[in-house]
Amino acid sequence: MVALRSARLESLLGSSIEQVEYSQLMTLISNQVPEAFDLDYKSEMYGSSDKDKRDAATDVAALANTSGGLLIIGIDEDDQARAETAPGVILSDADERRIRQIVGSQVVPMPLIDFLRAEDPGQPGHGLVLIAVPRSPLAPHAVLVNEGLRYPRRNGATTRYLSEPEVAEAYRQRFTSAHRVIDRATEIEAEALERLATTDDQVWIVVSLVPELAGEMIIDHSALRKAKAELFGKQPLILPTSLAWMRINIGRRRILADGTSDSGRRARYLSADLYDDGSGVFSSHVLQRSAQPTGPNTGEPVARMVNDESVVNGILSGLRFLARHAQDRAAAGGNSIIRAQIFPVGSQQPLMLGQNRMGFTDILGTRVMMDTRPSERVAPLDGLASGGRELVSATYLLATDVFQEFGCAEAAQLTRDGDVRSPYWGQGWVPYLAEWASEAGVEATGDTLPG
């Protein structure tokens, strides 16, 4: 999967970058599309001279230090930097390996790059090479120039080097970005929790995601119509339930969706806040049973029981849903801060963890939860969006953190390595689990935990 996502470039090409075809790239020529801050044409493959190596390293680093973008090798431009002809290049594994080696040895730290090929249908083995460079959370990237380090950045259709004060500012932004992301997660969670119903029949697993590299989505009437078409009546959980999106509205700088079928102010059963920068919060219903005494005195608060499979399904589905929003709607990138928490919980709203796989209720863990804080991890955005083993592994880590609050050792439904343990899912879900795992490239095993 290509890490670079760009709404602007995908609009120009009429396709996702990963799936672009030779004929779509030819429209850059017919439309005379100019080079830009995220688009750079090269008529020939980089050579083996020191200058060619330095040029390759500089071109890649400049995109990583700016907004990310595409290097298209095999397109020549005119004197106004517009795509003019496509002489093309030989499509060679050796050239791709060589450029990776150049970037790895001359750019510090090494940025992420992906190679794509678009073969000319009329000339087998000949066509265009695309180097896709996502905007990097590790910026600024330095290039070795005359035994010194220089920091390139795209400036429109050209490349310039950062001044010393600009380099200092770029490093400051790198070191403070992690704190900004965590603050952002706390901010959007607070707004999302305000929307959730907290009556006795409502307990939620709340999942939030904030990309390190924020994107941008325009929220207007068109975006609302599109969101309604995409979401209304759809079931967002990977393992299906009766829950579906019933209301889609607009909030400040975000799209709001929930599973409420009436005009109530608060969300019930499902909720999502999808922000214009790619951040988001997803919440789903996890209540199994509403009343379980916590002690011998009838006057003590009663603990509601949450279902372990529903918690795991909610985190798994929420992470994928939010990651796809971040990538597909907002073109965000990089890693992401992911968090999960049970809500509401407190001394007057205690919770227990249970399961009901064999037709009877069984309490899991040793503790009644009366307080909690969000579980927090870091995961690559593209891995979560692809819905495979990285998604499962991230879900395992978050769900295990949540379960350990109840005194339960781990989320038995999944593994740290990204596999699924089928025996820990209810029989009604097993066929859906097997189908999803096969499509996602995830192994569904019959393994059980010791003891």
C-alpha positions in Angstrom: 0.0 0.0 0.0 1.3 3.4 -1.0 1.7 5.7 2.1 1.3 9.0 0.1 -2.3 10.3 0.1 -3.1 13.6 -1.6 -6.6 14.8 -2.5 -5.0 17.3 -4.9 -2.9 14.8 -6.8 -5.7 12.2 -6.9 -8.0 14.8 -8.4 -5.5 15.7 -11.1 -4.9 12.0 -11.9 -8.5 10.9 -11.6 -7.4 7.9 -9.5 -5.8 7.0 -6.3 -2.0 7.2 -6.5 -1.7 3.5 -5.9 -4.0 2.6 -8.8 -3.0 5.2 -11.4 -2.5 4.0 -14.9 -0.4 5.2 -17.8 -3.3 6.7 -19.7 -4.2 8.8 -16.6 -0.7 10.1 -16.3 -0.8 11.1 -20.0 -3.6 13.6 -19.0 -0.9 15.6 -17.2 0.5 16.3 -20.7 -2.7 16.9 -22.5 -3.8 19.3 -19.7 -0.4 20.9 -19.5 -0.3 20.4 -15.7 2.7 22.3 -14.3 5.1 21.2 -11.6 4.1 22.3 -8.1 5.1 22.0 -4.5 3.9 18.3 -4.6 4.7 17.4 -8.2 8.1 17.1 -9.9 8.9 15.9 -13.4 12.2 14.3 -14.5 12.8 13.4 -18.2 15.5 10.9 -17.5 16.3 8.4 -14.8 18.9 9.6 -12.2 22.4 8.7 -13.3 25.4 7.4 -11.3 27.4 10.6 -11.1 27.8 12.4 -7.7 25.6 15.2 -9.0 22.9 12.8 -10.1 23.0 11.1 -6.7 22.8 14.4 -4.9 19.9 15.5 -7.1 18.0 12.3 -6.4 18.5 12.7 -2.6 17.6 16.4 -2.7 14.4 15.9 -4.7 13.1 13.2 -2.3 14.1 15.1 0.8 12.5 18.3 -0.5 9.1 16.6 -0.9 9.3 14.9 2.5 10.2 18.3 4.1 7.2 20.0 2.5 3.8 18.4 1.9 4.9 15.1 0.3 4.3 14.5 -3.4 5.2 12.6 -6.6 8.4 12.5 -8.6 7.5 11.3 -12.1 10.4 10.1 -14.0 9.9 10.0 -17.8 8.0 13.2 -18.3 9.7 16.3 -19.8 8.4 19.8 -19.1 8.4 23.0 -21.2 10.0 26.4 -20.2 7.0 27.1 -17.9 7.5 23.8 -16.0 4.3 22.3 -17.6 4.2 18.6 -18.6 5.0 18.5 -22.4 6.2 15.1 -23.6 6.7 11.6 -22.2 9.9 10.1 -23.5 9.7 7.5 -20.7 12.4 5.4 -19.2 13.3 1.7 -19.0 11.4 0.1 -16.2 14.2 -1.5 -14.1 14.3 -3.2 -10.7 18.0 -2.3 -10.6 17.3 1.5 -11.0 14.8 1.4 -8.2 17.2 -0.4 -5.8 19.9 2.1 -6.7 17.7 5.1 -5.9 16.7 3.5 -2.6 20.4 3.1 -1.7 21.1 6.7 -2.7 18.3 8.0 -0.5 19.3 5.7 2.4 22.9 6.8 2.3 22.5 10.5 1.6 19.3 11.6 3.4 19.2 11.8 7.2 16.9 10.5 8.6 15.7 8.3 5.7 12.2 9.2 4.6 9.6 6.7 3.5 9.3 6.3 -0.2 7.3 4.0 -2.5 7.9 3.1 -6.2 5.2 2.6 -8.8 5.5 1.8 -12.5 3.2 2.8 -15.3 4.1 0.8 -18.4 3.5 2.2 -21.8 1.1 -0.2 -23.5 2.8 0.4 -26.8 6.4 -0.3 -25.5 6.6 -3.2 -23.1 9.3 -2.7 -20.4 9.2 1.1 -21.0 7.1 3.8 -19.3 7.0 6.0 -16.3 8.4 5.5 -12.8 6.7 7.3 -9.9 8.4 7.9 -6.6 5.7 8.6 -4.0 7.0 10.5 -1.0 4.6 11.2 1.9 5.0 14.2 4.1 7.3 13.1 6.9 6.8 13.4 10.7 10.6 13.2 11.0 11.2 16.4 9.0 13.5 18.2 8.6 15.5 15.7 6.4 19.0 16.7 5.6 21.0 16.0 2.5 24.8 15.6 2.4 26.1 18.5 0.1 29.9 19.1 -0.1 30.5 17.4 3.2 27.9 19.6 4.9 24.2 19.1 5.7 21.6 21.1 3.7 17.8 21.0 4.2 15.8 21.2 1.0 12.1 22.2 0.7 9.8 22.6 -2.3 9.0 26.2 -3.1 6.3 26.0 -5.8 7.9 24.3 -8.8 11.5 24.8 -7.5 13.6 23.6 -4.6 15.3 25.8 -2.1 17.4 25.2 1.0 16.3 26.3 4.5 18.1 29.0 6.3 19.5 28.4 9.8 16.5 29.9 11.6 14.2 27.8 9.5 16.1 24.7 10.3 15.8 25.5 14.0 12.1 26.1 13.7 11.7 22.8 11.8 13.4 20.8 14.6 11.3 22.6 17.2 8.1 21.6 15.3 9.3 18.0 15.2 9.9 17.8 18.9 6.7 19.4 19.9 4.4 17.6 17.5 3.9 14.6 19.8 2.6 16.8 22.5 0.2 18.6 20.1 -1.2 15.3 18.9 -1.9 14.1 22.5 -3.5 17.4 23.3 -5.6 17.1 20.2 -6.8 13.6 21.2 -7.9 14.9 24.6 -9.7 17.8 23.1 -11.8 15.8 20.6 -12.6 13.1 23.1 -14.0 15.7 25.5 -16.3 17.0 22.8 -17.3 13.5 21.7 -18.1 12.3 25.3 -20.5 15.3 25.7 -22.6 13.9 22.9 -23.0 10.4 24.4 -26.1 9.2 26.3 -25.2 8.0 29.8 -28.5 6.4 30.8 -28.4 3.0 32.6 -28.7 1.1 29.2 -25.7 2.9 27.6 -22.1 1.9 28.1 -19.6 2.8 25.4 -16.2 1.8 24.1 -14.7 5.1 22.9 -11.9 5.0 20.3 -10.0 8.1 19.1 -7.4 8.6 16.4 -5.2 11.6 15.7 -2.8 11.5 12.7 0.7 12.9 13.2 0.4 14.6 9.8 -2.9 16.4 9.7 -4.9 16.4 6.6 -7.6 18.7 5.3 -11.2 18.1 4.3 -13.6 20.8 3.2 -16.9 20.6 5.2 -19.8 22.1 3.4 -23.2 21.1 1.9 -21.5 18.8 -0.6 -19.5 17.0 2.1 -22.7 16.5 4.1 -24.5 15.0 1.2 -21.6 12.7 0.4 -21.4 11.6 4.1 -25.1 10.8 4.2 -24.8 8.8 1.0 -21.8 6.9 2.4 -23.0 6.3 5.9 -26.8 6.3 6.3 -28.2 2.9 7.1 -24.7 1.2 7.0 -23.4 -1.0 9.7 -19.9 0.1 10.6 -18.9 -2.8 12.9 -16.6 -5.4 11.3 -18.5 -8.2 13.0 -22.1 -7.3 12.2 -24.7 -6.2 14.8 -28.1 -4.5 14.4 -26.4 -1.1 14.9 -26.3 1.3 12.0 -25.8 5.0 11.3 -29.2 6.7 11.5 -28.4 10.4 11.8 -25.7 12.4 9.9 -25.2 16.0 10.8 -22.6 18.8 10.8 -20.7 20.1 13.9 -18.0 22.7 14.0 -15.2 21.5 11.6 -16.6 18.0 11.7 -19.2 15.5 10.5 -21.3 13.9 13.2 -23.0 10.5 12.9 -24.8 8.4 15.4 -27.2 5.4 15.7 -30.1 7.3 17.3 -33.4 6.7 15.6 -35.3 9.5 17.3 -34.9 13.2 17.9 -33.0 12.9 21.2 -30.1 15.3 21.7 -27.6 12.7 22.7 -26.2 9.8 20.7 -27.3 6.3 21.4 -25.6 3.0 20.4 -23.2 4.4 17.8 -21.5 7.8 17.5 -18.7 9.3 15.4 -17.0 12.7 15.2 -15.1 13.0 12.0 -12.9 16.2 11.9 -11.6 18.1 8.9 -8.0 17.4 9.8 -8.5 13.7 9.8 -8.9 13.3 13.6 -11.9 11.4 14.8 -13.7 9.6 17.7 -15.8 6.4 17.3 -18.0 5.1 20.0 -20.1 1.9 20.1 -22.4 0.2 22.6 -20.8 -2.6 24.7 -23.3 -3.2 27.6 -24.0 -6.9 28.3 -26.1 -6.7 31.5 -27.3 -3.8 33.5 -27.3 -5.0 37.2 -24.7 -7.0 39.1 -24.3 -6.4 42.9 -20.9 -5.3 43.9 -21.2 -6.3 47.5 -23.6 -7.8 50.1 -25.3 -4.5 51.0 -28.3 -3.8 48.8 -27.7 0.0 49.2 -24.4 -0.2 47.3 -24.1 0.8 43.7 -24.7 -2.0 41.2 -22.1 -2.8 38.5 -23.2 -3.0 34.9 -21.4 -5.6 32.8 -19.7 -4.9 29.5 -19.2 -7.7 26.9 -15.6 -8.5 26.1 -16.3 -9.4 22.4 -18.2 -6.1 21.9 -15.3 -4.2 23.3 -12.8 -5.9 20.9 -15.2 -5.5 17.9 -15.7 -1.8 18.8 -12.0 -1.1 18.9 -11.2 -3.1 15.8 -14.0 -1.5 13.8 -13.4 2.0 15.2 -9.7 2.1 14.4 -10.4 1.0 10.8 -13.3 3.4 10.4 -11.3 6.4 11.7 -8.1 5.5 9.8 -10.0 5.3 6.5 -11.7 8.7 7.3 -8.2 10.2 7.9 -6.7 8.8 4.7 -9.6 8.9 2.3 -11.5 12.0 3.3 -8.7 14.2 4.7 -5.5 12.8 3.1 -3.8 12.7 6.4 -0.6 10.6 6.8 2.2 9.3 9.0 1.7 7.5 12.3 -1.3 8.1 14.5 -2.0 8.3 18.2 -4.8 5.8 19.0 -6.7 5.7 22.3 -9.5 3.7 23.8 -11.6 3.9 27.0 -14.8 2.7 28.5 -17.4 5.4 29.3 -19.1 6.2 31.6 -17.5 4.7 34.7 -17.1 6.0 38.3 -17.8 5.1 41.9 -21.5 5.5 41.2 -21.3 3.8 37.8 -19.1 0.7 38.4 -18.4 -1.7 35.6 -17.5 -5.4 35.3 -16.2 -7.4 32.4 -18.0 -10.5 31.2 -18.6 -12.9 28.3 -21.6 -14.9 27.1 -20.1 -17.3 24.5 -21.6 -20.6 25.9 -25.1 -19.3 26.6 -24.4 -18.3 30.2 -22.7 -15.2 31.7 -19.2 -15.5 33.0 -17.4 -12.7 34.9 -13.8 -12.0 33.6 -11.1 -10.5 35.7 -10.9 -9.8 39.4 -11.8 -6.1 39.6 -14.9 -3.9 39.5 -13.8 -0.8 37.5 -14.6 2.4 39.2 -12.2 4.7 37.5 -10.2 4.6 34.2 -8.0 6.6 31.9 -7.6 6.2 28.1 -5.3 3.5 26.8 -2.8 5.0 24.4 -0.7 3.6 21.6 1.0 4.6 18.3 0.2 2.9 15.0 0.9 3.6 11.3 -2.2 5.1 9.7 -1.9 3.1 6.5 -1.7 -0.1 8.4 -4.9 0.6 10.3 -6.7 1.7 7.2 -5.7 -1.5 5.2 -7.5 -3.6 7.8 -5.0 -6.4 8.1 -2.6 -7.7 10.7 -1.4 -4.2 11.9 -5.0 -3.3 12.6 -5.5 -6.5 14.6 -2.2 -6.0 16.6 -3.1 -2.4 17.5 -6.6 -3.5 18.6 -5.1 -6.3 20.7 -2.8 -3.8 22.5 -5.6 -1.3 23.2 -8.1 -3.9 24.2 -5.6 -5.6 26.5 -5.0 -2.3 28.3 -8.7 -1.9 28.8 -9.2 -5.5 30.0 -6.3 -5.2 32.5 -8.2 -2.4 34.2 -10.7 -5.2 35.1 -7.9 -7.5 36.3 -8.1 -9.6 33.1 -4.7 -10.5 31.6 -5.3 -9.9 27.9 -7.9 -9.7 25.1 -8.1 -13.4 24.3 -9.9 -12.8 21.0 -6.7 -11.5 19.3 -2.9 -11.9 19.5 -0.1 -9.4 19.7 1.2 -10.6 16.3 -2.0 -9.8 14.5 -3.9 -13.2 14.5 -7.4 -14.0 15.6 -8.2 -16.6 18.2 -11.6 -18.1 17.0 -12.5 -20.0 20.2 -13.0 -16.7 22.0 -15.7 -15.4 19.7 -19.4 -16.4 20.0 -20.7 -19.0 17.5 -22.9 -16.5 15.8 -19.9 -14.4 14.9 -17.5 -17.1 13.8 -18.6 -17.4 10.1 -18.4 -13.6 9.7 -15.0 -13.7 11.5 -13.6 -16.3 9.1 -14.8 -14.4 6.1 -13.4 -11.1 7.3 -10.1 -12.6 8.3 -9.7 -14.3 4.9 -10.3 -11.0 3.1 -8.0 -9.0 5.4 -5.1 -11.5 5.2 -5.4 -12.3 8.9 -5.0 -15.8 10.2 -7.9 -17.2 12.3 -6.5 -19.9 14.5 -8.0 -22.4 17.0 -5.4 -21.5 19.6 -6.5 -21.2 23.2 -4.7 -19.6 26.2 -3.2 -21.8 28.9 -5.2 -22.5 32.0 
